[in-house]
Amino acid sequence: MPVEFIAAPGESIPLADASVDSIVVTFTLCTIPDVARAAREMRRVLRPGGELLFAEHGTARSARAQRWQRRIEPAWTPLAGGCHLTRNPPQILRDAGFEVQWAEGLLDPRPLAARTLAPLTYGYWGVAR
């Protein structure tokens, strides 16, 4: 299966409209500066019937964990390469025009360090069309 890697920002994908069969996004929507624009670009280049497969982290479901995410995020983001804890990957993709089928919850198996941070790095995975 041919795979082509393109070194370009997600907000400006140098491909023609509807020219990509599949897109795989893993733990990147949290760091893209203009994530809404990048999601629209992915939608633009994905052919009709194509799929975007994603495994991401984002805002937790519990109000308590969300409060901690909001408190920590101002310090976390610059220390973690621009990573935002409070983004909602399924909503970002829906807002870009995708139909999203997803699951949520903690991503297992995880090492002890990841289990300790689990409430802050709530997981999402699924398919967007």
Phi and psi in radians as a Rosetta constraint file:
Dihedral C 1 N 2 CA 2 C 2 CIRCULARHARMONIC -1.285 0.35
Dihedral N 2 CA 2 C 2 N 3 CIRCULARHARMONIC 2.357 0.35
Dihedral C 2 N 3 CA 3 C 3 CIRCULARHARMONIC -2.228 0.35
Dihedral N 3 CA 3 C 3 N 4 CIRCULARHARMONIC 2.341 0.35
Dihedral C 3 N 4 CA 4 C 4 CIRCULARHARMONIC -2.131 0.35
Dihedral N 4 CA 4 C 4 N 5 CIRCULARHARMONIC 2.188 0.35
Dihedral C 4 N 5 CA 5 C 5 CIRCULARHARMONIC -1.729 0.35
Dihedral N 5 CA 5 C 5 N 6 CIRCULARHARMONIC 2.289 0.35
Dihedral C 5 N 6 CA 6 C 6 CIRCULARHARMONIC -2.123 0.35
Dihedral N 6 CA 6 C 6 N 7 CIRCULARHARMONIC 2.158 0.35
Dihedral C 6 N 7 CA 7 C 7 CIRCULARHARMONIC -1.499 0.35
Dihedral N 7 CA 7 C 7 N 8 CIRCULARHARMONIC 1.674 0.35
Dihedral C 7 N 8 CA 8 C 8 CIRCULARHARMONIC -2.728 0.35
Dihedral N 8 CA 8 C 8 N 9 CIRCULARHARMONIC 2.675 0.35
Dihedral C 8 N 9 CA 9 C 9 CIRCULARHARMONIC -1.205 0.35
Dihedral N 9 CA 9 C 9 N 10 CIRCULARHARMONIC 2.582 0.35
Dihedral C 9 N 10 CA 10 C 10 CIRCULARHARMONIC -1.101 0.35
Dihedral N 10 CA 10 C 10 N 11 CIRCULARHARMONIC -0.408 0.35
Dihedral C 10 N 11 CA 11 C 11 CIRCULARHARMONIC -1.348 0.35
Dihedral N 11 CA 11 C 11 N 12 CIRCULARHARMONIC -0.174 0.35
Dihedral C 11 N 12 CA 12 C 12 CIRCULARHARMONIC -2.579 0.35
Dihedral N 12 CA 12 C 12 N 13 CIRCULARHARMONIC 1.386 0.35
Dihedral C 12 N 13 CA 13 C 13 CIRCULARHARMONIC -1.464 0.35
Dihedral N 13 CA 13 C 13 N 14 CIRCULARHARMONIC 2.095 0.35
Dihedral C 13 N 14 CA 14 C 14 CIRCULARHARMONIC -1.427 0.35
Dihedral N 14 CA 14 C 14 N 15 CIRCULARHARMONIC 1.029 0.35
Dihedral C 14 N 15 CA 15 C 15 CIRCULARHARMONIC -2.325 0.35
Dihedral N 15 CA 15 C 15 N 16 CIRCULARHARMONIC 2.740 0.35
Dihedral C 15 N 16 CA 16 C 16 CIRCULARHARMONIC -1.242 0.35
Dihedral N 16 CA 16 C 16 N 17 CIRCULARHARMONIC 2.746 0.35
Dihedral C 16 N 17 CA 17 C 17 CIRCULARHARMONIC -0.973 0.35
Dihedral N 17 CA 17 C 17 N 18 CIRCULARHARMONIC 2.476 0.35
Dihedral C 17 N 18 CA 18 C 18 CIRCULARHARMONIC 0.921 0.35
Dihedral N 18 CA 18 C 18 N 19 CIRCULARHARMONIC 0.710 0.35
Dihedral C 18 N 19 CA 19 C 19 CIRCULARHARMONIC -1.915 0.35
Dihedral N 19 CA 19 C 19 N 20 CIRCULARHARMONIC 0.045 0.35
Dihedral C 19 N 20 CA 20 C 20 CIRCULARHARMONIC -2.109 0.35
Dihedral N 20 CA 20 C 20 N 21 CIRCULARHARMONIC 2.337 0.35
Dihedral C 20 N 21 CA 21 C 21 CIRCULARHARMONIC -1.369 0.35
Dihedral N 21 CA 21 C 21 N 22 CIRCULARHARMONIC -0.715 0.35
Dihedral C 21 N 22 CA 22 C 22 CIRCULARHARMONIC -2.533 0.35
Dihedral N 22 CA 22 C 22 N 23 CIRCULARHARMONIC 2.626 0.35
Dihedral C 22 N 23 CA 23 C 23 CIRCULARHARMONIC -2.276 0.35
Dihedral N 23 CA 23 C 23 N 24 CIRCULARHARMONIC 2.367 0.35
Dihedral C 23 N 24 CA 24 C 24 CIRCULARHARMONIC -2.060 0.35
Dihedral N 24 CA 24 C 24 N 25 CIRCULARHARMONIC 2.185 0.35
Dihedral C 24 N 25 CA 25 C 25 CIRCULARHARMONIC -2.171 0.35
Dihedral N 25 CA 25 C 25 N 26 CIRCULARHARMONIC 2.069 0.35
Dihedral C 25 N 26 CA 26 C 26 CIRCULARHARMONIC -2.268 0.35
Dihedral N 26 CA 26 C 26 N 27 CIRCULARHARMONIC 2.029 0.35
Dihedral C 26 N 27 CA 27 C 27 CIRCULARHARMONIC 0.868 0.35
Dihedral N 27 CA 27 C 27 N 28 CIRCULARHARMONIC 0.824 0.35
Dihedral C 27 N 28 CA 28 C 28 CIRCULARHARMONIC -2.214 0.35
Dihedral N 28 CA 28 C 28 N 29 CIRCULARHARMONIC -0.463 0.35
Dihedral C 28 N 29 CA 29 C 29 CIRCULARHARMONIC -1.069 0.35
Dihedral N 29 CA 29 C 29 N 30 CIRCULARHARMONIC -0.372 0.35
Dihedral C 29 N 30 CA 30 C 30 CIRCULARHARMONIC -1.281 0.35
Dihedral N 30 CA 30 C 30 N 31 CIRCULARHARMONIC -0.375 0.35
Dihedral C 30 N 31 CA 31 C 31 CIRCULARHARMONIC -1.952 0.35
Dihedral N 31 CA 31 C 31 N 32 CIRCULARHARMONIC -0.261 0.35
Dihedral C 31 N 32 CA 32 C 32 CIRCULARHARMONIC -1.148 0.35
Dihedral N 32 CA 32 C 32 N 33 CIRCULARHARMONIC 2.186 0.35
Dihedral C 32 N 33 CA 33 C 33 CIRCULARHARMONIC -0.973 0.35
Dihedral N 33 CA 33 C 33 N 34 CIRCULARHARMONIC -0.884 0.35
Dihedral C 33 N 34 CA 34 C 34 CIRCULARHARMONIC -1.926 0.35
Dihedral N 34 CA 34 C 34 N 35 CIRCULARHARMONIC 1.344 0.35
Dihedral C 34 N 35 CA 35 C 35 CIRCULARHARMONIC -1.113 0.35
Dihedral N 35 CA 35 C 35 N 36 CIRCULARHARMONIC -0.591 0.35
Dihedral C 35 N 36 CA 36 C 36 CIRCULARHARMONIC -1.130 0.35
Dihedral N 36 CA 36 C 36 N 37 CIRCULARHARMONIC -0.752 0.35
Dihedral C 36 N 37 CA 37 C 37 CIRCULARHARMONIC -1.129 0.35
Dihedral N 37 CA 37 C 37 N 38 CIRCULARHARMONIC -0.723 0.35
Dihedral C 37 N 38 CA 38 C 38 CIRCULARHARMONIC -1.093 0.35
Dihedral N 38 CA 38 C 38 N 39 CIRCULARHARMONIC -0.717 0.35
Dihedral C 38 N 39 CA 39 C 39 CIRCULARHARMONIC -1.129 0.35
Dihedral N 39 CA 39 C 39 N 40 CIRCULARHARMONIC -0.690 0.35
Dihedral C 39 N 40 CA 40 C 40 CIRCULARHARMONIC -1.122 0.35
Dihedral N 40 CA 40 C 40 N 41 CIRCULARHARMONIC -0.657 0.35
Dihedral C 40 N 41 CA 41 C 41 CIRCULARHARMONIC -1.127 0.35
Dihedral N 41 CA 41 C 41 N 42 CIRCULARHARMONIC -0.726 0.35
Dihedral C 41 N 42 CA 42 C 42 CIRCULARHARMONIC -1.089 0.35
Dihedral N 42 CA 42 C 42 N 43 CIRCULARHARMONIC -0.713 0.35
Dihedral C 42 N 43 CA 43 C 43 CIRCULARHARMONIC -1.108 0.35
Dihedral N 43 CA 43 C 43 N 44 CIRCULARHARMONIC -0.707 0.35
Dihedral C 43 N 44 CA 44 C 44 CIRCULARHARMONIC -1.094 0.35
Dihedral N 44 CA 44 C 44 N 45 CIRCULARHARMONIC -0.745 0.35
Dihedral C 44 N 45 CA 45 C 45 CIRCULARHARMONIC -1.491 0.35
Dihedral N 45 CA 45 C 45 N 46 CIRCULARHARMONIC -0.261 0.35
Dihedral C 45 N 46 CA 46 C 46 CIRCULARHARMONIC -1.348 0.35
Dihedral N 46 CA 46 C 46 N 47 CIRCULARHARMONIC 2.256 0.35
Dihedral C 46 N 47 CA 47 C 47 CIRCULARHARMONIC -1.218 0.35
Dihedral N 47 CA 47 C 47 N 48 CIRCULARHARMONIC 2.743 0.35
Dihedral C 47 N 48 CA 48 C 48 CIRCULARHARMONIC -1.003 0.35
Dihedral N 48 CA 48 C 48 N 49 CIRCULARHARMONIC 2.321 0.35
Dihedral C 48 N 49 CA 49 C 49 CIRCULARHARMONIC 1.520 0.35
Dihedral N 49 CA 49 C 49 N 50 CIRCULARHARMONIC -0.122 0.35
Dihedral C 49 N 50 CA 50 C 50 CIRCULARHARMONIC -1.315 0.35
Dihedral N 50 CA 50 C 50 N 51 CIRCULARHARMONIC 2.930 0.35
Dihedral C 50 N 51 CA 51 C 51 CIRCULARHARMONIC -2.259 0.35
Dihedral N 51 CA 51 C 51 N 52 CIRCULARHARMONIC 2.479 0.35
Dihedral C 51 N 52 CA 52 C 52 CIRCULARHARMONIC -1.892 0.35
Dihedral N 52 CA 52 C 52 N 53 CIRCULARHARMONIC 2.050 0.35
Dihedral C 52 N 53 CA 53 C 53 CIRCULARHARMONIC -1.727 0.35
Dihedral N 53 CA 53 C 53 N 54 CIRCULARHARMONIC 2.327 0.35
Dihedral C 53 N 54 CA 54 C 54 CIRCULARHARMONIC -2.386 0.35
Dihedral N 54 CA 54 C 54 N 55 CIRCULARHARMONIC 2.563 0.35
Dihedral C 54 N 55 CA 55 C 55 CIRCULARHARMONIC -2.386 0.35
Dihedral N 55 CA 55 C 55 N 56 CIRCULARHARMONIC 1.953 0.35
Dihedral C 55 N 56 CA 56 C 56 CIRCULARHARMONIC -2.422 0.35
Dihedral N 56 CA 56 C 56 N 57 CIRCULARHARMONIC 2.998 0.35
Dihedral C 56 N 57 CA 57 C 57 CIRCULARHARMONIC -2.189 0.35
Dihedral N 57 CA 57 C 57 N 58 CIRCULARHARMONIC 2.779 0.35
Dihedral C 57 N 58 CA 58 C 58 CIRCULARHARMONIC -3.051 0.35
Dihedral N 58 CA 58 C 58 N 59 CIRCULARHARMONIC -2.686 0.35
Dihedral C 58 N 59 CA 59 C 59 CIRCULARHARMONIC -1.044 0.35
Dihedral N 59 CA 59 C 59 N 60 CIRCULARHARMONIC 2.367 0.35
Dihedral C 59 N 60 CA 60 C 60 CIRCULARHARMONIC -1.318 0.35
Dihedral N 60 CA 60 C 60 N 61 CIRCULARHARMONIC 2.927 0.35
Dihedral C 60 N 61 CA 61 C 61 CIRCULARHARMONIC -1.508 0.35
Dihedral N 61 CA 61 C 61 N 62 CIRCULARHARMONIC -0.554 0.35
Dihedral C 61 N 62 CA 62 C 62 CIRCULARHARMONIC -1.408 0.35
Dihedral N 62 CA 62 C 62 N 63 CIRCULARHARMONIC 2.450 0.35
Dihedral C 62 N 63 CA 63 C 63 CIRCULARHARMONIC -1.065 0.35
Dihedral N 63 CA 63 C 63 N 64 CIRCULARHARMONIC -0.652 0.35
Dihedral C 63 N 64 CA 64 C 64 CIRCULARHARMONIC -1.107 0.35
Dihedral N 64 CA 64 C 64 N 65 CIRCULARHARMONIC -0.818 0.35
Dihedral C 64 N 65 CA 65 C 65 CIRCULARHARMONIC -1.125 0.35
Dihedral N 65 CA 65 C 65 N 66 CIRCULARHARMONIC -0.662 0.35
Dihedral C 65 N 66 CA 66 C 66 CIRCULARHARMONIC -1.087 0.35
Dihedral N 66 CA 66 C 66 N 67 CIRCULARHARMONIC -0.703 0.35
Dihedral C 66 N 67 CA 67 C 67 CIRCULARHARMONIC -1.050 0.35
Dihedral N 67 CA 67 C 67 N 68 CIRCULARHARMONIC -0.767 0.35
Dihedral C 67 N 68 CA 68 C 68 CIRCULARHARMONIC -1.141 0.35
Dihedral N 68 CA 68 C 68 N 69 CIRCULARHARMONIC -0.696 0.35
Dihedral C 68 N 69 CA 69 C 69 CIRCULARHARMONIC -1.042 0.35
Dihedral N 69 CA 69 C 69 N 70 CIRCULARHARMONIC -0.799 0.35
Dihedral C 69 N 70 CA 70 C 70 CIRCULARHARMONIC -1.129 0.35
Dihedral N 70 CA 70 C 70 N 71 CIRCULARHARMONIC -0.669 0.35
Dihedral C 70 N 71 CA 71 C 71 CIRCULARHARMONIC -1.160 0.35
Dihedral N 71 CA 71 C 71 N 72 CIRCULARHARMONIC -0.736 0.35
Dihedral C 71 N 72 CA 72 C 72 CIRCULARHARMONIC -1.437 0.35
Dihedral N 72 CA 72 C 72 N 73 CIRCULARHARMONIC -0.519 0.35
Dihedral C 72 N 73 CA 73 C 73 CIRCULARHARMONIC -0.932 0.35
Dihedral N 73 CA 73 C 73 N 74 CIRCULARHARMONIC -0.725 0.35
Dihedral C 73 N 74 CA 74 C 74 CIRCULARHARMONIC -1.008 0.35
Dihedral N 74 CA 74 C 74 N 75 CIRCULARHARMONIC -0.622 0.35
Dihedral C 74 N 75 CA 75 C 75 CIRCULARHARMONIC -1.478 0.35
Dihedral N 75 CA 75 C 75 N 76 CIRCULARHARMONIC -0.641 0.35
Dihedral C 75 N 76 CA 76 C 76 CIRCULARHARMONIC -1.114 0.35
Dihedral N 76 CA 76 C 76 N 77 CIRCULARHARMONIC -0.810 0.35
Dihedral C 76 N 77 CA 77 C 77 CIRCULARHARMONIC -0.983 0.35
Dihedral N 77 CA 77 C 77 N 78 CIRCULARHARMONIC -0.897 0.35
Dihedral C 77 N 78 CA 78 C 78 CIRCULARHARMONIC -1.212 0.35
Dihedral N 78 CA 78 C 78 N 79 CIRCULARHARMONIC -0.509 0.35
Dihedral C 78 N 79 CA 79 C 79 CIRCULARHARMONIC -1.338 0.35
Dihedral N 79 CA 79 C 79 N 80 CIRCULARHARMONIC -0.444 0.35
Dihedral C 79 N 80 CA 80 C 80 CIRCULARHARMONIC -1.890 0.35
Dihedral N 80 CA 80 C 80 N 81 CIRCULARHARMONIC 0.588 0.35
Dihedral C 80 N 81 CA 81 C 81 CIRCULARHARMONIC 1.172 0.35
Dihedral N 81 CA 81 C 81 N 82 CIRCULARHARMONIC 0.508 0.35
Dihedral C 81 N 82 CA 82 C 82 CIRCULARHARMONIC 1.633 0.35
Dihedral N 82 CA 82 C 82 N 83 CIRCULARHARMONIC 0.069 0.35
Dihedral C 82 N 83 CA 83 C 83 CIRCULARHARMONIC -1.139 0.35
Dihedral N 83 CA 83 C 83 N 84 CIRCULARHARMONIC 2.268 0.35
Dihedral C 83 N 84 CA 84 C 84 CIRCULARHARMONIC -1.865 0.35
Dihedral N 84 CA 84 C 84 N 85 CIRCULARHARMONIC 2.298 0.35
Dihedral C 84 N 85 CA 85 C 85 CIRCULARHARMONIC -1.453 0.35
Dihedral N 85 CA 85 C 85 N 86 CIRCULARHARMONIC -0.350 0.35
Dihedral C 85 N 86 CA 86 C 86 CIRCULARHARMONIC -1.829 0.35
Dihedral N 86 CA 86 C 86 N 87 CIRCULARHARMONIC 0.216 0.35
Dihedral C 86 N 87 CA 87 C 87 CIRCULARHARMONIC -1.383 0.35
Dihedral N 87 CA 87 C 87 N 88 CIRCULARHARMONIC 2.646 0.35
Dihedral C 87 N 88 CA 88 C 88 CIRCULARHARMONIC -1.992 0.35
Dihedral N 88 CA 88 C 88 N 89 CIRCULARHARMONIC 1.651 0.35
Dihedral C 88 N 89 CA 89 C 89 CIRCULARHARMONIC -0.940 0.35
Dihedral N 89 CA 89 C 89 N 90 CIRCULARHARMONIC -0.832 0.35
Dihedral C 89 N 90 CA 90 C 90 CIRCULARHARMONIC -1.053 0.35
Dihedral N 90 CA 90 C 90 N 91 CIRCULARHARMONIC -0.671 0.35
Dihedral C 90 N 91 CA 91 C 91 CIRCULARHARMONIC -1.214 0.35
Dihedral N 91 CA 91 C 91 N 92 CIRCULARHARMONIC -0.685 0.35
Dihedral C 91 N 92 CA 92 C 92 CIRCULARHARMONIC -1.005 0.35
Dihedral N 92 CA 92 C 92 N 93 CIRCULARHARMONIC -0.786 0.35
Dihedral C 92 N 93 CA 93 C 93 CIRCULARHARMONIC -1.207 0.35
Dihedral N 93 CA 93 C 93 N 94 CIRCULARHARMONIC -0.720 0.35
Dihedral C 93 N 94 CA 94 C 94 CIRCULARHARMONIC -1.057 0.35
Dihedral N 94 CA 94 C 94 N 95 CIRCULARHARMONIC -0.770 0.35
Dihedral C 94 N 95 CA 95 C 95 CIRCULARHARMONIC -1.069 0.35
Dihedral N 95 CA 95 C 95 N 96 CIRCULARHARMONIC -0.449 0.35
Dihedral C 95 N 96 CA 96 C 96 CIRCULARHARMONIC -1.492 0.35
Dihedral N 96 CA 96 C 96 N 97 CIRCULARHARMONIC -0.035 0.35
Dihedral C 96 N 97 CA 97 C 97 CIRCULARHARMONIC 1.821 0.35
Dihedral N 97 CA 97 C 97 N 98 CIRCULARHARMONIC 0.118 0.35
Dihedral C 97 N 98 CA 98 C 98 CIRCULARHARMONIC -1.474 0.35
Dihedral N 98 CA 98 C 98 N 99 CIRCULARHARMONIC 2.631 0.35
Dihedral C 98 N 99 CA 99 C 99 CIRCULARHARMONIC -1.644 0.35
Dihedral N 99 CA 99 C 99 N 100 CIRCULARHARMONIC 2.144 0.35
Dihedral C 99 N 100 CA 100 C 100 CIRCULARHARMONIC -1.986 0.35
Dihedral N 100 CA 100 C 100 N 101 CIRCULARHARMONIC 2.227 0.35
Dihedral C 100 N 101 CA 101 C 101 CIRCULARHARMONIC -1.986 0.35
Dihedral N 101 CA 101 C 101 N 102 CIRCULARHARMONIC 2.113 0.35
Dihedral C 101 N 102 CA 102 C 102 CIRCULARHARMONIC -2.573 0.35
Dihedral N 102 CA 102 C 102 N 103 CIRCULARHARMONIC 2.875 0.35
Dihedral C 102 N 103 CA 103 C 103 CIRCULARHARMONIC -2.152 0.35
Dihedral N 103 CA 103 C 103 N 104 CIRCULARHARMONIC 2.909 0.35
Dihedral C 103 N 104 CA 104 C 104 CIRCULARHARMONIC -2.486 0.35
Dihedral N 104 CA 104 C 104 N 105 CIRCULARHARMONIC 2.884 0.35
Dihedral C 104 N 105 CA 105 C 105 CIRCULARHARMONIC 2.303 0.35
Dihedral N 105 CA 105 C 105 N 106 CIRCULARHARMONIC -3.046 0.35
Dihedral C 105 N 106 CA 106 C 106 CIRCULARHARMONIC -1.326 0.35
Dihedral N 106 CA 106 C 106 N 107 CIRCULARHARMONIC 2.504 0.35
Dihedral C 106 N 107 CA 107 C 107 CIRCULARHARMONIC -1.588 0.35
Dihedral N 107 CA 107 C 107 N 108 CIRCULARHARMONIC 2.003 0.35
Dihedral C 107 N 108 CA 108 C 108 CIRCULARHARMONIC -2.007 0.35
Dihedral N 108 CA 108 C 108 N 109 CIRCULARHARMONIC 2.793 0.35
Dihedral C 108 N 109 CA 109 C 109 CIRCULARHARMONIC -1.348 0.35
Dihedral N 109 CA 109 C 109 N 110 CIRCULARHARMONIC 2.669 0.35
Dihedral C 109 N 110 CA 110 C 110 CIRCULARHARMONIC -2.322 0.35
Dihedral N 110 CA 110 C 110 N 111 CIRCULARHARMONIC 2.566 0.35
Dihedral C 110 N 111 CA 111 C 111 CIRCULARHARMONIC -1.216 0.35
Dihedral N 111 CA 111 C 111 N 112 CIRCULARHARMONIC 2.886 0.35
Dihedral C 111 N 112 CA 112 C 112 CIRCULARHARMONIC -0.921 0.35
Dihedral N 112 CA 112 C 112 N 113 CIRCULARHARMONIC -0.758 0.35
Dihedral C 112 N 113 CA 113 C 113 CIRCULARHARMONIC -1.049 0.35
Dihedral N 113 CA 113 C 113 N 114 CIRCULARHARMONIC -0.703 0.35
Dihedral C 113 N 114 CA 114 C 114 CIRCULARHARMONIC -1.211 0.35
Dihedral N 114 CA 114 C 114 N 115 CIRCULARHARMONIC -0.657 0.35
Dihedral C 114 N 115 CA 115 C 115 CIRCULARHARMONIC -1.119 0.35
Dihedral N 115 CA 115 C 115 N 116 CIRCULARHARMONIC -0.590 0.35
Dihedral C 115 N 116 CA 116 C 116 CIRCULARHARMONIC -1.166 0.35
Dihedral N 116 CA 116 C 116 N 117 CIRCULARHARMONIC -0.657 0.35
Dihedral C 116 N 117 CA 117 C 117 CIRCULARHARMONIC -1.585 0.35
Dihedral N 117 CA 117 C 117 N 118 CIRCULARHARMONIC 0.025 0.35
Dihedral C 117 N 118 CA 118 C 118 CIRCULARHARMONIC -0.865 0.35
Dihedral N 118 CA 118 C 118 N 119 CIRCULARHARMONIC -0.794 0.35
Dihedral C 118 N 119 CA 119 C 119 CIRCULARHARMONIC -1.087 0.35
Dihedral N 119 CA 119 C 119 N 120 CIRCULARHARMONIC -0.396 0.35
Dihedral C 119 N 120 CA 120 C 120 CIRCULARHARMONIC -1.553 0.35
Dihedral N 120 CA 120 C 120 N 121 CIRCULARHARMONIC -0.293 0.35
Dihedral C 120 N 121 CA 121 C 121 CIRCULARHARMONIC -2.193 0.35
Dihedral N 121 CA 121 C 121 N 122 CIRCULARHARMONIC 0.996 0.35
Dihedral C 121 N 122 CA 122 C 122 CIRCULARHARMONIC -1.041 0.35
Dihedral N 122 CA 122 C 122 N 123 CIRCULARHARMONIC 2.364 0.35
Dihedral C 122 N 123 CA 123 C 123 CIRCULARHARMONIC -1.729 0.35
Dihedral N 123 CA 123 C 123 N 124 CIRCULARHARMONIC 2.570 0.35
Dihedral C 123 N 124 CA 124 C 124 CIRCULARHARMONIC -2.357 0.35
Dihedral N 124 CA 124 C 124 N 125 CIRCULARHARMONIC 2.479 0.35
Dihedral C 124 N 125 CA 125 C 125 CIRCULARHARMONIC -2.634 0.35
Dihedral N 125 CA 125 C 125 N 126 CIRCULARHARMONIC 2.623 0.35
Dihedral C 125 N 126 CA 126 C 126 CIRCULARHARMONIC 2.939 0.35
Dihedral N 126 CA 126 C 126 N 127 CIRCULARHARMONIC -2.789 0.35
Dihedral C 126 N 127 CA 127 C 127 CIRCULARHARMONIC -2.256 0.35
Dihedral N 127 CA 127 C 127 N 128 CIRCULARHARMONIC 2.380 0.35
Dihedral C 127 N 128 CA 128 C 128 CIRCULARHARMONIC -2.122 0.35
Dihedral N 128 CA 128 C 128 N 129 CIRCULARHARMONIC 2.383 0.35
